[in-house]
Amino acid sequence: MKANVLYVEDDESLSFVTRDNLELQGYNVSHCTDGKKGPETFKEGDFDLCVLDVMLPEMDGFTLAEEIRKVDQQIPILFLTAKSLKEDKIRGLKLGADDYITKPFSIEELILKIEIFLRRSNISSTTHHNNTIGEYEFDYPNLTLIHGDSEKTLTQKEADLLKLFMDNPNQVLKRSDILIKLWGEDDYFLGRSLDVFISRLRKYLNQDENLKIENIHGVGFRLKTQN
């Protein structure tokens, strides 16, 4: 069965073509034409992924993403943006989006991005094991990071990145390899978004002084652990 997608876009022509193509691929698409209807529709449905335009009437995509994250911190969020400014893209990623596509985009690109997210979500829902990292317990299927009595719910992208580090402890991971594995391509703006996710993980792991995500200048990153 294909996934349920919340699609919020006010451009009538673009939304018609996009929705029609997604449905031809077998996806169940719920479409909203303004941001204000987005939170209510999201709460009423059982969605697997959100595709949000940034420039929306009533409520912009950034605010809509914040509202969705209040309900579900795990669901993948993909932004559609006509803006190419780095600051706008980083803002969206900081608000909890997992990726973006800049307009104009091809339907093939959108479908590829969606399939990448859903494939990883499916892996996380069918893999059942906990991992220990330093003083933390990492439950990848449920996207939770536990330290003592404290429990943090991660986004899918945060969990994917942490798992990649945990699968390769004390090894240097090249920036380009991380981007291709988690985002499907090596891109300048995706590299900036990777930095955002690295910063988040460093914050989440700062309760254990023996854990450190090191920046290997010009190369990539390494999760340094001490037993």
N, C-alpha and C positions, 0 to 999 in steps of 0.2 A: 504494500500500500504506500502511495506517495504521501508526502507531508502536507500539513495544513499551514498555509502561509498567510500572514497578515500583511497586506500591501496598502500603503497609504501614499497616494499621489493625486494631485489636483489637476494635472495636465490631462485633459479628456482624451486626446488622440494617443498620447504615449501610454496612458493607463489601459486603454482598450487593446492596443497591440501587445503590451507586456502581459496583461492578464490572459489574453487569448492564447498566447504562446506558452505560458506556464501551464494553463489548463490542458493544452494539447500534449504537454509532457506528463500529464497525469496528476499535477498538483491541485489541491483544493485551495482556492484563492478567495479570501474575504477582502474586498476592496473598500477603502474609505477615501473620500475626496477632500477631507480636511482633518487637521491634527486633533481638533477637539473631540471628534468621534472616535479617535484611535483608542484611548484608554478604556472606554466603555465596551467597544467591540472586543478588545483584547481580554477583558475580564469575563466576557460572556462566552468566549471561544476556548478551544483547546489547541493552541498553536505550537508549531515546532520551530518557526522562524519568522522574523519580522523584516520586511523590506520597507524602509521609510525614506521618503523624500525629505530634504532639509527645508526647502522653502515651501511652507504650507500655510494656507489661511487658517485663522482662528488660533492655532497653536503650532509653532514651528517644530521641525523634526527633532531638534535637540531637546526641547522641553518634553516632547512626546516620549523620547527614549528614557528620560528621567522618570516619567510616570510609569512606564513599563517596568523599569528596573525596581521600582518600589514594590511591584507585584511579583516579579520573577527575575532574579539575579542571574539566571543561568541561560535563558533562551538566547540564541544567536540573533544579533541585530546587524543588519546591513544597511548602510546609508547610500542613498542616491543623491548626488550633489552636483549642481552646475558650477559650483565654486572650486577653483583649483588652489586657493590659498592654503598654505601649510597650516596656518593658525586654525582655520575652520575644521580641517580634517583632524588635527590633534585634539581640538575641543570635543569633537564627536567621540573620539576614541576614549578620552578621559571620562566621558559621560557613560561609558559602558558599551559603546558599539564595538563590534568585532572586526568590521572591515567597511570599505566604501567602494563605490564605483562612480567615476566622474562622467557626467553627461557630456556629449552623447555617448551611449554605450551600445554594444551589440547584445542581442538577446542571448547569443551563445555564451558571452562572457558572464552575464547574469546567472544563467542556468548552471554554468560551471562553478561559480562561487557558491551558489545555493547547495549544489551537490557535495561540495567539499565540506561545508559546515554540517550538513545532515549526516554525512558519512561518519564524521568524527563524533557527532552526538550519538549515533547508533552504536559506535564502538564503546562509548562510555557507558551506555545503558546495558550492554551485554557483557561487559567485562566486570567481574566481581572479585575484587581483591583490594586489600588495604596495603599501603606501603609506609614504612617508617623512614623518616628523614630527620636525623638528629633527635631533637626533643618533640618532633611533630609526628602526628599520624595523618597521612594523606589518603583520603577515600576518593579515588578518581571517579568511579561510577557515579557517586553522589555529589561530586564537586565540592568536597568539604576538606578543610585543613584544620586540624585540631591540635591545640597546645594547652595541656592541663584542662581547665574547665572552660576554656575559650574555644569557640568554634566559628570559623570563617567560611562563608559560602563564596566560592569562586565563580567567575564566568567560565564558559566553555573554553575560551581562548587562554585564560589564565591557567586553567587546569591542564590544557594541552601543553603549554610551555613548561610548566612545572614538571609534568611527567617526562618531557623530553630531557630536561636537566637530570631528573632522578634516574633515568635510564642510562645516562652517561656521566656519572659522578666523577669529578676531578679531571674531566676531559674538556679540552677546548672545542667549542662548537662554533663553527664559522657563521657569521651573520647571514651570509647568502644562503647557507644550508638551512638555517632556521626558518628564514622567510619562505623558501621554496616548500619546505615540509609543512609549515603551518598555514601559509597564505596562498601557496601555489605559484608564487612568482617573486622575483627579486626586484623591488621597486623602491625608489628614493623615499616616497611618502610612507610606504609600508615599513621601511627601516626606522622612520621616526616613530611610528606607532609601536614597533617592537621595543623601542626605548621606553615608551610609556608603560608597557607591560612588564618590562624588567624592573622598573622603579616600583611598581606595585608589589611584585614578588619580593623584592628586597625589604619592603615595609612589612609584608606579612611574615617574613622569616626572621625579623630582627630580635625576636625574643630568645633566640639561640645564638650566642656569640661565636659558636663554632661553625656556623653556616654563613657562607658569603658567596654572592654572585659577583665574580670579578669581571671587570671590563678588560679584555685583552686588546689593547689599542691597535686599530687597523685590521683586526682579525675577527673578533667575536667575543664570546663570553664563556665563563667556566663556573660551574657550581663547585665551590671548594668546601669539602667536608672534612671534619676531624673526628676520628673515633677515639 
